């Protein structure tokens, strides 16, 4: 059996309206069983992890919170449905601690004391509501940075601050980030030193192939260098975040559609020797069983789902 995806990102609504053209309208109609069915579908493909991108978006929460009003959706508690089903399926879930500011302004979100206070208040509420679930495995920090040679000081301060908060309120939970700028990373001694100072359990580097910042043939070399840096640092696990999508038109300004299985197979093959885990962005919207009663995504998502099943069963 070939190396497969160990997990996937997950969202209750895609943050970029143009990109989410083919699944946002469906997600807006999802009831409790629809969210549960998606968790089962992910589990049936052998995925072990679900990373919830955001627990809030556009000043609305996906749970009952004092921070923002509840999002207008048919399901009264989608996070509870996801975690309850994940409990049954044995899936580990990371809950995002954003977006409690404007998702298009990550630097502001990680430096504004007002937004950080709002974020921490929401994390306290999420802990009170959901920490009893065995599937609640960790936290994901979605206000990501672009690695321009190395992590910025502001980003490192933000990650360490969030990790300290996680350790205080949920000492048994893991932490995850998924930075971009992988193709710009300079894995020298300064980078290794930064890795030793960054308090996070898993770093899932974006392979940036879907957004056309990296050629498919180059990702193996990038992850080989990252592997050496992580081995020297001896701290965070190295994960790969591979992009399962293509764009219907312009990058970032058009709908996301499934990539070909030929490209995805190469992406997995390129990072497999170096990554401890491989997660994909993302199952939801890009993969659908033909008989799914909770269909959300491009029509080609059915073919992609079937092609991926054949890939992992070879």
C-alpha positions as CSV (number, residue, x, y, z in Angstrom):
1,X,0.0,0.0,0.0
2,X,1.3,3.4,-0.9
3,X,1.9,6.3,1.5
4,X,-1.4,8.1,1.9
5,X,-2.8,11.2,3.5
6,X,-2.7,11.0,7.3
7,X,-5.3,13.8,7.7
8,X,-7.1,16.8,6.3
9,X,-8.0,20.3,7.0
10,X,-11.7,21.0,7.6
11,X,-13.9,24.0,7.6
12,X,-17.5,25.1,8.3
13,X,-17.2,27.7,5.6
14,X,-14.3,28.6,3.2
15,X,-12.9,31.9,4.1
16,X,-12.2,33.1,0.5
17,X,-15.7,33.4,-1.2
18,X,-14.3,33.1,-4.7
19,X,-12.3,29.9,-3.8
20,X,-15.3,28.3,-2.0
21,X,-17.7,28.7,-4.9
22,X,-18.4,25.0,-5.3
23,X,-18.9,24.1,-1.6
24,X,-19.8,27.1,0.5
25,X,-23.5,27.1,-0.7
26,X,-23.8,23.4,0.3
27,X,-22.1,23.9,3.7
28,X,-24.6,26.6,4.5
29,X,-27.4,24.0,4.4
30,X,-25.6,21.3,6.4
31,X,-27.4,19.8,9.4
32,X,-25.9,17.8,12.2
33,X,-25.9,14.5,10.2
34,X,-24.1,16.1,7.3
35,X,-21.2,17.2,9.4
36,X,-21.1,13.7,11.0
37,X,-21.2,12.0,7.6
38,X,-18.1,14.0,6.4
39,X,-16.2,12.9,9.5
40,X,-17.1,9.3,8.7
41,X,-16.1,9.7,5.1
42,X,-12.7,11.1,6.1
43,X,-12.2,8.2,8.6
44,X,-13.2,5.6,5.9
45,X,-10.3,6.8,3.8
46,X,-7.9,5.9,6.6
47,X,-7.2,9.5,7.7
48,X,-6.3,9.9,11.4
49,X,-6.4,13.7,11.8
50,X,-8.8,16.5,11.1
51,X,-7.6,20.1,11.4
52,X,-10.5,22.5,11.9
53,X,-9.3,25.7,10.1
54,X,-11.4,28.2,12.1
55,X,-13.8,28.2,15.0
56,X,-14.9,31.7,14.0
57,X,-15.1,33.7,10.7
58,X,-16.4,37.1,9.8
59,X,-17.3,38.0,13.4
60,X,-19.4,34.9,13.9
61,X,-18.6,31.8,15.9
62,X,-19.3,28.2,15.1
63,X,-20.2,27.6,18.8
64,X,-22.2,29.5,21.4
65,X,-19.8,32.2,22.6
66,X,-19.8,35.5,24.3
67,X,-17.1,36.7,21.8
68,X,-19.2,36.8,18.7
69,X,-22.8,35.8,17.8
70,X,-23.4,32.3,16.5
71,X,-23.1,31.9,12.8
72,X,-26.3,31.6,10.9
73,X,-26.4,27.8,10.1
74,X,-29.0,25.0,10.4
75,X,-26.8,22.9,12.8
76,X,-27.0,24.2,16.4
77,X,-23.5,23.0,17.4
78,X,-21.4,21.8,14.4
79,X,-18.2,21.5,16.6
80,X,-20.0,19.2,19.0
81,X,-21.3,17.0,16.1
82,X,-17.8,16.8,14.5
83,X,-16.1,15.9,17.8
84,X,-18.8,13.4,18.8
85,X,-18.5,11.6,15.5
86,X,-14.7,11.8,15.7
87,X,-14.9,10.1,19.1
88,X,-16.7,7.2,17.5
89,X,-14.4,7.0,14.5
90,X,-11.1,7.3,16.5
91,X,-10.1,10.5,14.6
92,X,-7.9,13.1,16.3
93,X,-9.1,16.7,15.9
94,X,-7.2,20.0,16.1
95,X,-9.4,23.0,16.8
96,X,-8.4,26.3,15.2
97,X,-8.0,29.3,17.6
98,X,-9.0,31.8,14.9
99,X,-10.2,33.9,13.2
100,X,-11.0,36.4,16.0
101,X,-9.8,39.2,13.8
102,X,-9.8,39.8,10.1
103,X,-8.4,36.6,8.4
104,X,-6.8,38.8,5.7
105,X,-4.6,40.5,8.3
106,X,-2.7,37.8,10.1
107,X,0.1,40.1,11.3
108,X,-2.5,42.3,13.0
109,X,-4.2,39.3,14.5
110,X,-1.0,38.1,16.1
111,X,0.2,41.4,17.4
112,X,-3.0,43.2,18.5
113,X,-3.6,42.7,22.3
114,X,-7.3,43.2,21.8
115,X,-7.6,40.4,19.2
116,X,-5.3,38.1,21.2
117,X,-7.5,38.7,24.3
118,X,-10.6,37.9,22.3
119,X,-8.9,34.7,21.0
120,X,-7.9,33.6,24.4
121,X,-11.4,34.2,25.7
122,X,-12.8,32.0,22.9
123,X,-10.2,29.3,23.7
124,X,-11.4,29.3,27.3
125,X,-15.0,28.8,26.1
126,X,-14.0,26.1,23.6
127,X,-12.2,24.3,26.4
128,X,-15.2,24.5,28.7
129,X,-17.5,23.1,26.0
130,X,-15.4,20.5,24.3
131,X,-12.3,19.4,26.3
132,X,-14.1,16.3,27.5
133,X,-14.1,14.8,24.0
134,X,-11.3,12.2,23.6
135,X,-11.0,13.3,19.9
136,X,-10.0,16.8,20.9
137,X,-6.4,16.2,20.3
138,X,-4.9,19.7,20.0
139,X,-5.0,23.3,18.8
140,X,-4.2,24.8,15.4
141,X,-3.1,28.4,15.0
142,X,-4.5,29.6,11.6
143,X,-3.1,33.1,11.6
144,X,-0.1,31.9,9.6
145,X,3.1,33.6,8.6
146,X,5.1,33.6,5.4
147,X,8.6,32.3,6.1
148,X,10.8,34.8,4.4
149,X,14.2,33.0,5.0
150,X,13.1,32.3,8.6
151,X,10.2,32.8,11.0
152,X,9.6,36.5,12.0
153,X,10.1,37.5,15.6
154,X,6.4,38.6,15.8
155,X,5.3,35.2,14.6
156,X,7.5,33.3,17.0
157,X,6.3,35.5,19.9
158,X,2.7,34.8,18.9
159,X,3.1,31.1,18.6
160,X,4.9,30.8,21.9
161,X,2.2,33.0,23.5
162,X,-0.6,30.8,22.1
163,X,1.3,27.6,23.1
164,X,1.7,28.9,26.7
165,X,-2.0,29.5,26.8
166,X,-2.8,26.0,25.5
167,X,-0.5,24.5,28.2
168,X,-2.3,26.5,30.8
169,X,-5.9,25.6,29.9
170,X,-5.3,22.2,28.2
171,X,-2.0,20.8,29.2
172,X,-2.7,17.5,27.5
173,X,-3.3,19.0,24.0
174,X,-0.8,19.3,21.2
175,X,-0.2,22.3,19.0
176,X,0.1,22.7,15.2
177,X,1.0,25.4,12.7
178,X,1.1,25.3,8.9
179,X,3.2,28.1,7.6
180,X,3.7,29.1,4.0
181,X,6.8,30.4,2.3
182,X,8.3,27.0,2.2
183,X,10.0,27.8,-1.1
184,X,11.7,30.8,0.6
185,X,13.0,29.0,3.7
186,X,16.7,29.2,4.3
187,X,17.5,26.2,6.5
188,X,20.8,27.4,7.9
189,X,22.0,27.5,11.6
190,X,19.8,30.6,12.3
191,X,16.8,28.6,11.1
192,X,17.7,25.6,13.3
193,X,18.1,27.9,16.3
194,X,14.7,29.4,15.6
195,X,13.2,25.9,15.5
196,X,14.7,25.2,19.0
197,X,13.0,28.3,20.3
198,X,9.6,27.8,18.7
199,X,7.3,26.1,21.2
200,X,5.0,24.0,19.0
201,X,4.6,20.3,18.6
202,X,4.0,20.0,14.8
203,X,5.0,22.2,11.9
204,X,3.1,21.3,8.7
205,X,4.8,23.2,5.9
206,X,2.6,24.0,2.9
207,X,4.0,22.5,-0.3
208,X,2.6,25.5,-2.2
209,X,2.0,23.5,-5.4
210,X,-1.7,24.3,-5.7
211,X,-1.0,28.1,-5.4
212,X,1.7,27.7,-8.0
213,X,4.6,29.0,-5.9
214,X,6.5,25.7,-6.2
215,X,7.0,23.3,-9.0
216,X,6.0,19.7,-8.3
217,X,9.6,18.5,-9.0
218,X,11.1,20.9,-6.5
219,X,9.2,19.9,-3.3
220,X,11.3,16.9,-2.5
221,X,14.5,19.0,-2.3
222,X,12.7,21.6,-0.1
223,X,11.4,19.0,2.4
224,X,14.8,17.2,2.4
225,X,16.4,20.4,3.7
226,X,13.6,20.9,6.2
227,X,14.1,17.4,7.5
228,X,17.8,18.0,8.1
229,X,17.0,21.2,10.0
230,X,14.3,19.6,12.1
231,X,16.7,16.7,12.9
232,X,19.3,19.2,14.1
233,X,16.8,21.1,16.2
234,X,15.3,18.0,17.7
235,X,12.0,19.7,18.8
236,X,8.9,20.0,16.5
237,X,7.8,17.2,14.3
238,X,8.0,17.9,10.6
239,X,4.6,17.5,8.8
240,X,3.7,18.2,5.2
241,X,0.6,20.1,4.2
242,X,0.1,19.2,0.6
243,X,-2.4,21.2,-1.6
244,X,-5.0,19.0,-3.2
245,X,-6.5,21.8,-5.4
246,X,-6.0,23.7,-8.5
247,X,-7.6,27.0,-9.5
248,X,-10.4,27.3,-12.0
249,X,-8.9,30.6,-13.1
250,X,-6.6,33.1,-11.4
251,X,-4.8,32.0,-8.3
252,X,-6.6,33.2,-5.1
253,X,-9.4,34.9,-7.2
254,X,-11.2,31.9,-8.6
255,X,-12.8,28.7,-7.5
256,X,-10.8,25.8,-6.1
257,X,-11.2,22.5,-8.0
258,X,-9.7,19.1,-7.5
259,X,-6.2,18.5,-8.8
260,X,-5.4,15.4,-10.8
261,X,-4.4,12.2,-9.0
262,X,-1.2,12.1,-11.0
263,X,-0.1,15.4,-9.5
264,X,-1.3,14.5,-6.0
265,X,0.6,11.1,-6.2
266,X,3.8,12.9,-7.0
267,X,3.2,15.4,-4.2
268,X,2.8,12.6,-1.7
269,X,5.8,10.7,-3.1
270,X,8.0,13.8,-2.9
271,X,7.4,14.5,0.8
272,X,6.9,11.0,2.1
273,X,10.6,10.2,2.8
274,X,10.9,13.4,5.0
275,X,7.5,14.1,6.6
276,X,6.4,12.4,9.8
277,X,2.8,13.0,8.8
278,X,1.1,14.2,5.6
279,X,-2.1,16.2,5.7
280,X,-4.0,17.6,2.8
281,X,-5.8,20.8,2.1
282,X,-8.5,19.5,1.9
283,X,-11.0,16.7,1.7
284,X,-14.1,18.9,2.2
285,X,-15.2,20.3,-1.2
286,X,-12.5,18.4,-3.2
287,X,-13.5,14.8,-2.5
288,X,-17.0,13.3,-2.5
289,X,-18.2,9.7,-2.7
290,X,-20.5,9.2,-5.6
291,X,-23.3,8.2,-3.2
292,X,-22.7,10.9,-0.6
293,X,-25.9,12.3,0.8
294,X,-23.9,15.4,2.0
295,X,-22.4,16.4,-1.4
296,X,-20.3,19.6,-1.3
297,X,-17.9,20.5,-4.0
298,X,-17.0,20.5,-7.7
299,X,-18.5,17.7,-9.8
300,X,-15.0,16.4,-10.5
301,X,-14.6,15.7,-6.7
302,X,-16.3,12.3,-7.3
303,X,-13.6,11.3,-9.7
304,X,-10.9,12.6,-7.5
305,X,-12.3,10.6,-4.5
306,X,-12.4,7.4,-6.6
307,X,-8.9,8.0,-8.0
308,X,-7.5,8.6,-4.5
309,X,-9.1,5.4,-3.3
310,X,-7.4,3.5,-6.1
311,X,-4.1,5.2,-5.3
312,X,-4.1,4.1,-1.6
313,X,-5.2,0.6,-2.4
314,X,-2.5,-0.2,-5.0
